[in-house]
């Protein structure tokens, strides 16, 4: 029974993600509501793509959850999920992000979404990045664009961060934290070195 419930929740997580993307359609969109969540979201949630690499052949997908406290001064995190190859969606919903599924009242139908009372977004803005290319909704427009290594991922991530900040200049002055979990811990110091150069 437990395995079936987890599989159904996984299916519904994928369905939620697809609906979230269909709700957007542009390379940078504000998400105001989600299936399974009652009412409008009480914070800014943005999804989008930023091109990196030669001719922007790598399109990195991100979820951005703005701080629920004071986005103008709260820290900005860029978060790397493990793997490599785990989507940022898992951290957005199951870990440090603003959402969680209501598993206590799950009856096999579409799950309800609750706000995570322990979300880091209560005090920080977080970019959840699908990295390396091929993870989650990140993709390449050429077969060569899919070749990847930790070094290439760190460079792509730094380019992503620079371009993201150009689109969101209000966060340039905020403290920046490069963080993650599991395999993301290998990438964090490499990205930090790119930022320091």
C-alpha positions as CSV (number, residue, x, y, z in Angstrom):
1,X,0.0,0.0,0.0
2,X,2.8,2.4,0.9
3,X,4.6,1.8,-2.4
4,X,1.4,2.4,-4.4
5,X,0.8,5.7,-2.5
6,X,4.4,6.9,-3.2
7,X,4.1,6.0,-6.9
8,X,0.8,7.9,-7.1
9,X,2.4,10.9,-5.3
10,X,5.3,10.7,-7.8
11,X,2.9,10.6,-10.7
12,X,1.0,13.5,-9.3
13,X,4.2,15.5,-8.7
14,X,5.0,15.0,-12.4
15,X,1.5,16.0,-13.4
16,X,1.8,19.1,-11.2
17,X,5.1,20.0,-12.8
18,X,3.6,19.6,-16.3
19,X,0.6,21.7,-15.4
20,X,2.9,24.3,-13.9
21,X,4.8,24.5,-17.2
22,X,1.6,24.6,-19.3
23,X,0.5,27.4,-17.1
24,X,3.5,29.4,-18.2
25,X,4.5,28.9,-21.8
26,X,7.2,31.7,-21.8
27,X,10.9,31.6,-21.0
28,X,10.2,33.5,-17.8
29,X,6.8,33.4,-16.1
30,X,5.2,34.2,-12.8
31,X,3.1,31.3,-11.5
32,X,0.1,32.7,-9.5
33,X,-1.7,29.4,-8.7
34,X,-1.2,25.7,-8.8
35,X,-3.5,22.7,-9.1
36,X,-4.0,21.3,-5.6
37,X,-3.4,24.6,-3.9
38,X,-6.4,26.5,-2.7
39,X,-6.3,30.2,-3.9
40,X,-3.5,32.3,-5.2
41,X,0.1,31.7,-4.0
42,X,1.1,34.0,-1.2
43,X,4.6,34.7,-2.6
44,X,6.3,35.1,-6.0
45,X,7.0,31.9,-7.8
46,X,8.8,32.2,-11.2
47,X,9.9,29.5,-13.7
48,X,11.9,29.9,-16.8
49,X,14.8,29.1,-19.0
50,X,18.2,30.8,-19.4
51,X,20.4,29.9,-22.3
52,X,24.1,29.2,-21.8
53,X,27.0,27.9,-23.9
54,X,27.9,28.6,-27.5
55,X,24.8,30.3,-29.1
56,X,22.8,29.5,-25.9
57,X,22.5,25.9,-27.1
58,X,22.0,24.7,-23.4
59,X,18.7,25.9,-21.9
60,X,18.8,25.7,-18.1
61,X,15.4,25.5,-16.4
62,X,14.8,27.0,-13.0
63,X,12.2,27.6,-10.3
64,X,12.6,30.8,-8.3
65,X,10.8,31.2,-5.0
66,X,11.0,34.8,-3.7
67,X,11.5,35.3,0.1
68,X,8.3,35.6,2.0
69,X,10.1,38.0,4.4
70,X,12.0,40.9,2.8
71,X,13.2,40.0,-0.7
72,X,15.0,43.3,-1.0
73,X,17.5,42.4,1.7
74,X,17.1,38.7,2.4
75,X,19.9,36.4,1.0
76,X,19.7,34.8,-2.4
77,X,20.5,31.1,-2.6
78,X,21.2,29.1,-5.7
79,X,20.4,25.5,-4.8
80,X,21.9,22.4,-6.4
81,X,20.0,19.1,-5.8
82,X,22.0,15.9,-5.8
83,X,22.4,13.2,-8.4
84,X,23.8,14.5,-10.6
85,X,20.6,14.6,-12.4
86,X,18.0,15.3,-9.7
87,X,15.5,18.1,-10.6
88,X,15.2,21.2,-8.5
89,X,11.5,20.3,-8.2
90,X,12.3,17.7,-5.5
91,X,13.8,20.4,-3.3
92,X,11.0,22.8,-4.1
93,X,8.4,20.4,-3.0
94,X,9.9,17.8,-0.7
95,X,12.8,19.6,1.1
96,X,13.6,23.3,1.7
97,X,11.1,24.8,-0.7
98,X,7.7,26.5,0.0
99,X,5.5,23.5,-0.8
100,X,4.7,20.1,0.5
101,X,2.1,17.5,-0.4
102,X,-0.7,16.8,2.1
103,X,0.2,13.1,2.5
104,X,-1.9,12.8,5.7
105,X,-5.1,13.3,3.9
106,X,-4.1,11.7,0.6
107,X,-6.9,9.4,-0.7
108,X,-5.5,8.3,-4.0
109,X,-6.8,11.3,-6.0
110,X,-5.0,14.5,-6.9
111,X,-3.0,15.5,-3.8
112,X,-3.5,18.7,-2.1
113,X,-0.5,21.1,-1.8
114,X,0.3,22.8,1.5
115,X,2.7,25.5,2.4
116,X,5.8,24.1,4.1
117,X,6.0,25.7,7.5
118,X,9.8,25.1,7.6
119,X,10.6,26.5,4.2
120,X,13.9,28.4,3.8
121,X,11.9,30.8,1.6
122,X,10.5,32.3,4.8
123,X,13.9,34.1,5.2
124,X,15.6,33.8,1.8
125,X,14.9,33.8,-2.0
126,X,16.0,30.6,-3.7
127,X,16.8,29.6,-7.3
128,X,16.3,25.8,-7.7
129,X,18.3,24.9,-10.9
130,X,17.8,21.8,-13.1
131,X,21.5,21.0,-13.6
132,X,23.4,19.5,-15.5
133,X,21.8,19.8,-18.9
134,X,19.3,17.0,-19.4
135,X,18.1,17.2,-15.8
136,X,14.4,18.0,-15.3
137,X,13.4,20.4,-18.0
138,X,16.9,21.6,-18.9
139,X,17.8,20.6,-22.4
140,X,20.2,21.3,-25.3
141,X,19.4,22.2,-28.9
142,X,22.4,20.2,-30.2
143,X,23.8,16.8,-29.4
144,X,27.1,18.4,-28.5
145,X,25.3,20.6,-26.0
146,X,24.4,17.4,-24.0
147,X,28.1,16.6,-23.3
148,X,28.6,17.4,-19.7
149,X,31.2,17.3,-16.8
150,X,31.3,18.9,-13.4
151,X,33.7,21.6,-14.8
152,X,31.2,22.4,-17.7
153,X,28.3,22.3,-15.3
154,X,30.1,24.8,-13.0
155,X,30.8,27.1,-15.9
156,X,27.2,26.8,-17.2
157,X,25.9,27.5,-13.7
158,X,28.0,30.6,-13.4
159,X,26.9,31.9,-16.8
160,X,23.3,31.1,-15.7
161,X,23.7,33.1,-12.5
162,X,25.2,36.1,-14.3
163,X,22.3,36.2,-16.8
164,X,19.7,35.5,-14.2
165,X,21.0,38.5,-12.1
166,X,20.9,40.7,-15.2
167,X,17.2,39.8,-15.6
168,X,16.7,40.4,-11.9
169,X,19.0,43.3,-11.0
170,X,17.1,44.0,-7.7
171,X,19.0,40.9,-6.2
172,X,22.5,41.9,-7.2
173,X,23.1,43.6,-3.8
174,X,21.7,40.7,-1.7
175,X,24.0,38.3,0.0
176,X,24.6,35.3,-2.3
177,X,24.8,31.7,-1.0
178,X,25.8,28.8,-3.2
179,X,24.3,25.7,-1.5
180,X,23.0,22.2,-2.2
181,X,22.9,18.6,-1.1
182,X,24.5,15.3,-1.9
183,X,26.3,15.4,-5.2
184,X,25.6,19.1,-5.4
185,X,28.3,19.5,-2.7
186,X,30.9,18.6,-5.4
187,X,29.6,21.4,-7.6
188,X,29.3,24.1,-5.0
189,X,33.0,24.9,-4.5
190,X,33.5,24.8,-8.3
191,X,30.8,27.3,-8.9
192,X,32.2,29.5,-6.0
193,X,35.6,29.5,-7.8
194,X,33.9,30.7,-11.0
195,X,32.2,33.5,-9.1
196,X,35.4,34.5,-7.4
197,X,37.3,34.7,-10.8
